[in-house]
Each structure stands twice: as C-alpha cells, then as structure tokens.
Amino acid sequence: MGVTVINKFVVPEEAVEAFLDEFSEHRAFLAAQPGFLSGALYRKAGGPGRFNLVNLARWESAGHLAAAREALGKLYEARGSDPGALYRRLGVEADIASYSEIVTY
C-alpha cells in the first residue's frame, strides 16, 4: 500500500527563499529515488492555519520511503550538512509525518 508524506512548515517570510533553495535540492534527490510517485509544495493562500508551506509526496510503499530517507541521510552525512541546523538557523518550525490513506472521496 502506498504512503503519503505530509510535511508542514512555518517559515518566516524573510527565510522562505533560503528554505526553498534547500528544498529544491532535497526534492530533486528524493524524486529520483525508486518508489517515488509524485510530490508538490504548497504555499498558504488563505485561512487561519499557521503553516505557510506544506509538502506532499506520494510513495509506492513504506519500504521505498524508508530506503529514500536512508539514502538522503547518507547524502547529508557525506556533505556534512544538517537540515535540522538550517531549520533552527532560519527559524523554521516543522511538522513531519507520513500517512496511509484511509478514505478516498
């Protein structure tokens, strides 16, 4: 069964450009991994919610997602980069989770 990653972010307006630069590299790497089906990044258009950027990515299976996350971790390790440190420096709050579909409408 497929899995959907839904990552929600509060990114200060002055940090959006730097966040998007990092996201672009992250996205390109993950999109090339086996099992990746589709993805999109959304910017808040209105409403009272506090998250201003939301990323959705669909994967063939939880196993494919786990393998992609492991590969991404190795890439960051090889580069000596730490996305968590970048988020802290930029003042980004993140809610990161994966979900299995339970209702289609």
ChimeraX commands (.cxc) that place a marker at each C-alpha (Angstrom):
marker #1 position 0.00,0.00,0.00 radius 0.5
marker #1 position 1.24,3.50,-0.80 radius 0.5
marker #1 position 2.24,6.11,1.71 radius 0.5
marker #1 position 1.96,9.89,1.63 radius 0.5
marker #1 position 4.40,12.20,3.36 radius 0.5
marker #1 position 2.84,15.43,4.56 radius 0.5
marker #1 position 5.37,17.92,5.89 radius 0.5
marker #1 position 4.03,21.20,7.23 radius 0.5
marker #1 position 6.24,24.20,7.85 radius 0.5
marker #1 position 6.10,27.61,9.46 radius 0.5
marker #1 position 8.79,29.53,7.61 radius 0.5
marker #1 position 9.41,33.20,8.43 radius 0.5
marker #1 position 8.85,35.29,5.30 radius 0.5
marker #1 position 12.46,36.50,5.29 radius 0.5
marker #1 position 13.66,32.85,5.29 radius 0.5
marker #1 position 11.40,31.48,2.53 radius 0.5
marker #1 position 13.98,31.93,-0.26 radius 0.5
marker #1 position 16.74,30.08,1.66 radius 0.5
marker #1 position 14.27,27.37,2.64 radius 0.5
marker #1 position 13.19,26.91,-0.99 radius 0.5
marker #1 position 16.82,26.65,-2.12 radius 0.5
marker #1 position 17.41,23.77,0.31 radius 0.5
marker #1 position 14.05,22.23,-0.51 radius 0.5
marker #1 position 14.87,22.24,-4.23 radius 0.5
marker #1 position 17.96,20.05,-3.71 radius 0.5
marker #1 position 16.10,17.79,-1.27 radius 0.5
marker #1 position 13.17,17.40,-3.70 radius 0.5
marker #1 position 15.34,16.61,-6.70 radius 0.5
marker #1 position 17.19,13.89,-4.81 radius 0.5
marker #1 position 14.04,12.25,-3.47 radius 0.5
marker #1 position 12.19,12.45,-6.79 radius 0.5
marker #1 position 14.97,10.35,-8.36 radius 0.5
marker #1 position 14.63,7.56,-5.77 radius 0.5
marker #1 position 12.90,4.24,-6.53 radius 0.5
marker #1 position 9.26,4.22,-5.49 radius 0.5
marker #1 position 8.71,7.98,-5.68 radius 0.5
marker #1 position 5.35,8.66,-7.36 radius 0.5
marker #1 position 4.69,12.39,-7.11 radius 0.5
marker #1 position 5.17,15.43,-4.97 radius 0.5
marker #1 position 4.20,19.07,-4.60 radius 0.5
marker #1 position 4.98,22.01,-2.38 radius 0.5
marker #1 position 2.11,24.33,-1.50 radius 0.5
marker #1 position 2.19,27.89,-0.21 radius 0.5
marker #1 position -0.63,29.05,2.03 radius 0.5
marker #1 position -3.17,31.05,0.05 radius 0.5
marker #1 position -5.54,31.94,2.89 radius 0.5
marker #1 position -7.22,30.77,6.05 radius 0.5
marker #1 position -6.35,30.81,9.74 radius 0.5
marker #1 position -3.84,27.92,9.76 radius 0.5
marker #1 position -0.33,28.67,10.97 radius 0.5
marker #1 position 1.63,26.58,8.44 radius 0.5
marker #1 position 2.62,28.62,5.39 radius 0.5
marker #1 position 4.31,25.84,3.35 radius 0.5
marker #1 position 3.10,22.25,3.01 radius 0.5
marker #1 position 4.85,19.47,1.13 radius 0.5
marker #1 position 3.07,16.31,-0.03 radius 0.5
marker #1 position 4.96,13.38,-1.54 radius 0.5
marker #1 position 3.49,10.04,-2.56 radius 0.5
marker #1 position 5.50,6.80,-2.41 radius 0.5
marker #1 position 4.75,3.30,-3.66 radius 0.5
marker #1 position 5.37,1.81,-0.22 radius 0.5
marker #1 position 6.66,2.49,3.27 radius 0.5
marker #1 position 9.72,0.43,2.33 radius 0.5
marker #1 position 10.52,2.73,-0.59 radius 0.5
marker #1 position 10.12,5.76,1.65 radius 0.5
marker #1 position 12.39,4.26,4.32 radius 0.5
marker #1 position 15.07,3.48,1.74 radius 0.5
marker #1 position 14.84,7.00,0.31 radius 0.5
marker #1 position 15.14,8.56,3.77 radius 0.5
marker #1 position 18.18,6.41,4.49 radius 0.5
marker #1 position 19.78,7.44,1.20 radius 0.5
marker #1 position 19.04,11.09,1.93 radius 0.5
marker #1 position 20.60,10.76,5.38 radius 0.5
marker #1 position 23.75,9.31,3.82 radius 0.5
marker #1 position 23.86,12.17,1.32 radius 0.5
marker #1 position 23.62,14.76,4.10 radius 0.5
marker #1 position 26.28,12.92,6.08 radius 0.5
marker #1 position 28.63,12.82,3.07 radius 0.5
marker #1 position 28.09,16.56,2.53 radius 0.5
marker #1 position 28.45,17.35,6.20 radius 0.5
marker #1 position 25.11,19.15,6.16 radius 0.5
marker #1 position 22.37,19.16,8.78 radius 0.5
marker #1 position 18.86,20.24,7.67 radius 0.5
marker #1 position 17.79,20.49,11.33 radius 0.5
marker #1 position 20.51,23.06,11.98 radius 0.5
marker #1 position 19.41,25.01,8.90 radius 0.5
marker #1 position 15.80,25.00,10.11 radius 0.5
marker #1 position 16.88,26.27,13.53 radius 0.5
marker #1 position 19.03,29.00,11.97 radius 0.5
marker #1 position 16.17,30.11,9.71 radius 0.5
marker #1 position 13.55,29.88,12.48 radius 0.5
marker #1 position 11.59,27.16,10.68 radius 0.5
marker #1 position 9.09,25.05,12.59 radius 0.5
marker #1 position 8.37,21.67,11.00 radius 0.5
marker #1 position 5.70,19.01,11.49 radius 0.5
marker #1 position 6.99,15.95,9.60 radius 0.5
marker #1 position 4.92,12.77,9.23 radius 0.5
marker #1 position 3.88,10.03,6.83 radius 0.5
marker #1 position 0.30,8.85,6.40 radius 0.5
marker #1 position -1.60,5.90,4.95 radius 0.5
marker #1 position -4.80,6.68,3.10 radius 0.5
marker #1 position -7.97,5.54,4.84 radius 0.5
marker #1 position -10.75,7.25,2.85 radius 0.5
marker #1 position -10.88,8.29,-0.80 radius 0.5
marker #1 position -13.52,10.79,-1.92 radius 0.5
marker link #1:1,2 radius 0.2
marker link #1:2,3 radius 0.2
marker link #1:3,4 radius 0.2
marker link #1:4,5 radius 0.2
marker link #1:5,6 radius 0.2
marker link #1:6,7 radius 0.2
marker link #1:7,8 radius 0.2
marker link #1:8,9 radius 0.2
marker link #1:9,10 radius 0.2
marker link #1:10,11 radius 0.2
marker link #1:11,12 radius 0.2
marker link #1:12,13 radius 0.2
marker link #1:13,14 radius 0.2
marker link #1:14,15 radius 0.2
marker link #1:15,16 radius 0.2
marker link #1:16,17 radius 0.2
marker link #1:17,18 radius 0.2
marker link #1:18,19 radius 0.2
marker link #1:19,20 radius 0.2
marker link #1:20,21 radius 0.2
marker link #1:21,22 radius 0.2
marker link #1:22,23 radius 0.2
marker link #1:23,24 radius 0.2
marker link #1:24,25 radius 0.2
marker link #1:25,26 radius 0.2
marker link #1:26,27 radius 0.2
marker link #1:27,28 radius 0.2
marker link #1:28,29 radius 0.2
marker link #1:29,30 radius 0.2
marker link #1:30,31 radius 0.2
marker link #1:31,32 radius 0.2
marker link #1:32,33 radius 0.2
marker link #1:33,34 radius 0.2
marker link #1:34,35 radius 0.2
marker link #1:35,36 radius 0.2
marker link #1:36,37 radius 0.2
marker link #1:37,38 radius 0.2
marker link #1:38,39 radius 0.2
marker link #1:39,40 radius 0.2
marker link #1:40,41 radius 0.2
marker link #1:41,42 radius 0.2
marker link #1:42,43 radius 0.2
marker link #1:43,44 radius 0.2
marker link #1:44,45 radius 0.2
marker link #1:45,46 radius 0.2
marker link #1:46,47 radius 0.2
marker link #1:47,48 radius 0.2
marker link #1:48,49 radius 0.2
marker link #1:49,50 radius 0.2
marker link #1:50,51 radius 0.2
marker link #1:51,52 radius 0.2
marker link #1:52,53 radius 0.2
marker link #1:53,54 radius 0.2
marker link #1:54,55 radius 0.2
marker link #1:55,56 radius 0.2
marker link #1:56,57 radius 0.2
marker link #1:57,58 radius 0.2
marker link #1:58,59 radius 0.2
marker link #1:59,60 radius 0.2
marker link #1:60,61 radius 0.2
marker link #1:61,62 radius 0.2
marker link #1:62,63 radius 0.2
marker link #1:63,64 radius 0.2
marker link #1:64,65 radius 0.2
marker link #1:65,66 radius 0.2
marker link #1:66,67 radius 0.2
marker link #1:67,68 radius 0.2
marker link #1:68,69 radius 0.2
marker link #1:69,70 radius 0.2
marker link #1:70,71 radius 0.2
marker link #1:71,72 radius 0.2
marker link #1:72,73 radius 0.2
marker link #1:73,74 radius 0.2
marker link #1:74,75 radius 0.2
marker link #1:75,76 radius 0.2
marker link #1:76,77 radius 0.2
marker link #1:77,78 radius 0.2
marker link #1:78,79 radius 0.2
marker link #1:79,80 radius 0.2
marker link #1:80,81 radius 0.2
marker link #1:81,82 radius 0.2
marker link #1:82,83 radius 0.2
marker link #1:83,84 radius 0.2
marker link #1:84,85 radius 0.2
marker link #1:85,86 radius 0.2
marker link #1:86,87 radius 0.2
marker link #1:87,88 radius 0.2
marker link #1:88,89 radius 0.2
marker link #1:89,90 radius 0.2
marker link #1:90,91 radius 0.2
marker link #1:91,92 radius 0.2
marker link #1:92,93 radius 0.2
marker link #1:93,94 radius 0.2
marker link #1:94,95 radius 0.2
marker link #1:95,96 radius 0.2
marker link #1:96,97 radius 0.2
marker link #1:97,98 radius 0.2
marker link #1:98,99 radius 0.2
marker link #1:99,100 radius 0.2
marker link #1:100,101 radius 0.2
marker link #1:101,102 radius 0.2
marker link #1:102,103 radius 0.2
marker link #1:103,104 radius 0.2
marker link #1:104,105 radius 0.2
view
